[in-house]
């Protein structure tokens, strides 16, 4: 049902709009047409009583000459929209839907999409195009430009992930009969690049552990430096992300394990048992009033990594070490020592086991290297 209505915006000035009600949903479409009177209301006498014709139907107001063309245009648009809605039931999409704002539609769906990548996709879309872009404007050329924009901002795999999130939203728009087809449908996606997984061998972790509080420089190692090192080593034996390490409290450590809510997913509680080495790493840390374990860790992640990289250099490691290497190290050590993929996936807090499968490739390479070292007979 499409009803023509008028909204008073000032004295002798009314804005005409369509009140569209369909499938238990209501929307307004303002026509940018302005008239001097509200002709959507029936004609009345001087006393305000509605006037009726011989058939009992309320009479329409007489349209002033200055408003006649505008009023007829508004009425013809109303009839056109009514026709479009009726034909949409047979595979056509109403043009007014195509001109609706994709950004607003995306925002309305966000509460249903719990994963943070949807928020990031919308943020980059707004940075790319602003707060308004119609469904009609989103075609393959638009997607190509957005993809190029993303590749200037983020890595290849992240850009792929964000365009996939946008495609999921457009699939929903197809289901909601806003568009007939998803412009991603026949378009080639970016190729996913398997990143080189940097991890530490057990001997390298042992070298760091044995030099935990040593400094090769003239200056004594700062307490912040020691906490950065201990945080990294704990992550090597628990798989915790830096964000979770930074907010870890003593109250979350009990029964020889860590029990906490992951910052990244916020879904339920995550439980990680503590090995003997992990417990030893925690031994020398003072408990503070605010109860955070690593209370001296810098808020600046780059500073933490500088401490770790200097430490790695001191023990002679040639690899480029970031804090996330600790997580890779935990996964590869666990799989090397015989843990199954499902268990490692759960310990890492991965929502999907396919995310963990990247480490099986690393283990396969290690197996190949071990076999290649066997002597020839």
Rosetta blueprint (number, residue, H / E / L):
1 X L
2 X E
3 X E
4 X E
5 X E
6 X E
7 X E
8 X E
9 X E
10 X E
11 X L
12 X L
13 X E
14 X E
15 X E
16 X E
17 X E
18 X E
19 X E
20 X E
21 X E
22 X E
23 X L
24 X L
25 X E
26 X E
27 X E
28 X E
29 X E
30 X E
31 X E
32 X E
33 X E
34 X E
35 X E
36 X L
37 X L
38 X L
39 X L
40 X L
41 X L
42 X E
43 X L
44 X E
45 X L
46 X L
47 X L
48 X L
49 X L
50 X E
51 X L
52 X E
53 X L
54 X L
55 X L
56 X L
57 X L
58 X E
59 X L
60 X E
61 X L
62 X L
63 X L
64 X L
65 X H
66 X H
67 X H
68 X H
69 X H
70 X H
71 X H
72 X H
73 X H
74 X H
75 X H
76 X H
77 X H
78 X H
79 X H
80 X H
81 X H
82 X H
83 X H
84 X H
85 X H
86 X H
87 X H
88 X H
89 X L
90 X L
91 X L
92 X L
93 X L
94 X L
95 X H
96 X H
97 X H
98 X H
99 X L
100 X L
101 X E
102 X H
103 X H
104 X H
105 X H
106 X H
107 X H
108 X H
109 X H
110 X H
111 X H
112 X H
113 X L
114 X L
115 X L
116 X H
117 X H
118 X H
119 X H
120 X H
121 X H
122 X H
123 X H
124 X H
125 X H
126 X H
127 X H
128 X H
129 X H
130 X L
131 X L
132 X L
133 X L
134 X E
135 X H
136 X H
137 X H
138 X L
139 X L
140 X H
141 X H
142 X H
143 X H
144 X H
145 X H
146 X H
147 X H
148 X H
149 X H
150 X H
151 X H
152 X H
153 X H
154 X L
155 X L
156 X H
157 X H
158 X H
159 X H
160 X H
161 X H
162 X H
163 X H
164 X H
165 X H
166 X H
167 X H
168 X H
169 X H
170 X H
171 X H
172 X H
173 X H
174 X H
175 X H
176 X L
177 X L
178 X L
179 X L
180 X L
181 X L
182 X L
183 X L
184 X L
185 X L
186 X L
187 X L
188 X L
189 X L
190 X L
191 X L
192 X L
193 X L
194 X L
195 X L
196 X L
197 X L
198 X L
199 X L
200 X L
201 X L
202 X H
203 X H
204 X H
205 X H
206 X H
207 X H
208 X H
209 X H
210 X H
211 X L
212 X L
213 X L
214 X L
215 X L
216 X L
217 X L
218 X L
219 X L
220 X L
221 X L
222 X L
223 X H
224 X H
225 X H
226 X H
227 X H
228 X H
229 X H
230 X H
231 X H
232 X H
233 X H
234 X H
235 X H
236 X H
237 X H
238 X H
239 X L
240 X L
241 X L
242 X H
243 X H
244 X H
245 X H
246 X H
247 X H
248 X L
249 X E
250 X H
251 X H
252 X H
253 X E
254 X E
255 X L
256 X L
257 X E
258 X E
259 X E
260 X E
261 X L
262 X L
263 X L
264 X L
265 X L
266 X L
267 X L
268 X L
269 X L
270 X E
271 X E
272 X E
273 X E
274 X L
275 X L
276 X H
277 X H
278 X H
279 X H
280 X H
281 X H
282 X H
283 X H
284 X L
285 X L
286 X L
287 X L
288 X L
289 X L
290 X L
291 X L
292 X E
293 X L
294 X L
295 X L
296 X L
297 X L
298 X L
299 X L
300 X L
301 X H
302 X H
303 X H
304 X H
305 X H
306 X H
307 X H
308 X H
309 X H
310 X H
311 X H
312 X H
313 X H
314 X H
315 X L
316 X L
317 X L
318 X L
319 X L
320 X L
321 X L
322 X L
323 X L
324 X L
325 X H
326 X H
327 X H
328 X H
329 X H
330 X H
331 X H
332 X H
333 X H
334 X H
335 X H
336 X H
337 X L
338 X L
339 X L
340 X L
341 X H
342 X H
343 X H
344 X H
345 X H
346 X H
347 X H
348 X H
349 X L
350 X L
351 X L
352 X L
353 X H
354 X H
355 X H
356 X H
357 X L
358 X H
359 X H
360 X H
361 X H
362 X H
363 X H
364 X H
365 X H
366 X H
367 X H
368 X H
369 X H
370 X H
371 X H
372 X H
373 X L
374 X L
375 X L
376 X L
377 X L
